[in-house]
Amino acid sequence: MSLMHKLAFVGEERIGALFRSFGFDVFAVSDSNEAAKQIADIVQKKEFYIVVTTEDFVDGLKEFVEERHKELPIVFVLPSPVEYKGIGIEWVRYSVEKAIGIDIFSKKNE
């Protein structure tokens, strides 16, 4: 796999095991401070194409993550399987809308 196609997951080791099985490099962290440092390090090294984390670890990273949609590597936030905060689904909604031009989660599309 070339450097431009490397994938990273930053989060709980338990969830990381699933991502590892799909070829992601996993960086286990225990809190949002560790996650922020790890994500910043990954972004600075420019070795990964996509960095995935869960909403459990994005406290204080909203602006940083928004900027990552404009250049590589992209930081993608998933809904948390542990504690649903709604942040992850909003990032999915935002990303899909930017990619295809419509909000597929809108009630108007039903």
N, C-alpha and C positions, 0 to 999 in steps of 0.2 A: 504494500500500500504506500503510495507516495505521501510525502509530507502534507501536501495540500488536501489530501483526503482522509487524514487522521481525524478520529472522533474522540472526544473526551467526555466523561461524566464526572461531575463533582457533587458529592453528596454522601448519604449513608452507605456503608459497605454492603449492607443487606440488599439494598436496591441496586447498588453498583454491580452485584453479581449477575443480575439480569442483563445489564448493559454490556458487561464483559463478554457474555455469551454471544453478543451481536458484534463483537470486534472493537468495542470502545476501550480506550485506556481509562482506568478508573482511579480517581483520586478521592480517597475516603476522608471525610471531614466530620466533625461533631457539632459545629455551630456556624452561624452566619459569618462571624469574624474570620474563622479559618477558611470558609468558602470564598470570601471576598479576596483574601490573600492568594489563595490557590488559583482562582479565576484570573486575577490580575497577572500572576506569574505566567500562566498558560498563554494569555493574550500577548504579553510582552515577548515571549519566545517565538510566536508566530509559527508554531509547529502543527497547529490543529485547524481544521476547517470549521468544525462545529463543536461548541461546548454546551453540554446539557446539564441542567441542575433542576432541583425541585423548588417549589415556592417556599419550602421550609428554610431555605438558605439565602433568600434574596433581600432580607431586611436591610435597608439602606443602600441597595444597589440599583434602584429603579432607573435613575438617570444613566448610570453606567451601562446597564443592559439595553436601554433604548438606543444608545449610541452604537452598540454592537450590531444593530440591524443595518447599519450603513456601511460597514466594512467587515472584512474577515479577520479573525474568526467570529462567527455569529454566536452569541450566547442565547440559548433557547431555554425558557423556563416552563417546566411541566407542572400540572396540578399535582399536589402532594397526595400520596396514598395514606399518609399518616394523619395530617390535620388539614382539612380543606379550608383555605383562606380566600379563594376566588382569584388570587393573583395569577396563578398558572393558566387558568382558562382565559383570562383577559389577554395574556401574552399569546396564547394560541390564536385567539380571535384576531388580535392585531396582526400577527404574522400572516395568517391566511388571507385576511383582507388586503394586506399590502401585496401579497403574491398574486391573487386572482381578481382583486378589485371589488369584491362584494363581501358582506358580512354574512357568512353561512349560518351563524348562530342567531340571526335576527328572526323574530317571530313573523315578520313580514314575508319571509321566504318560505313559509310553510304552505 
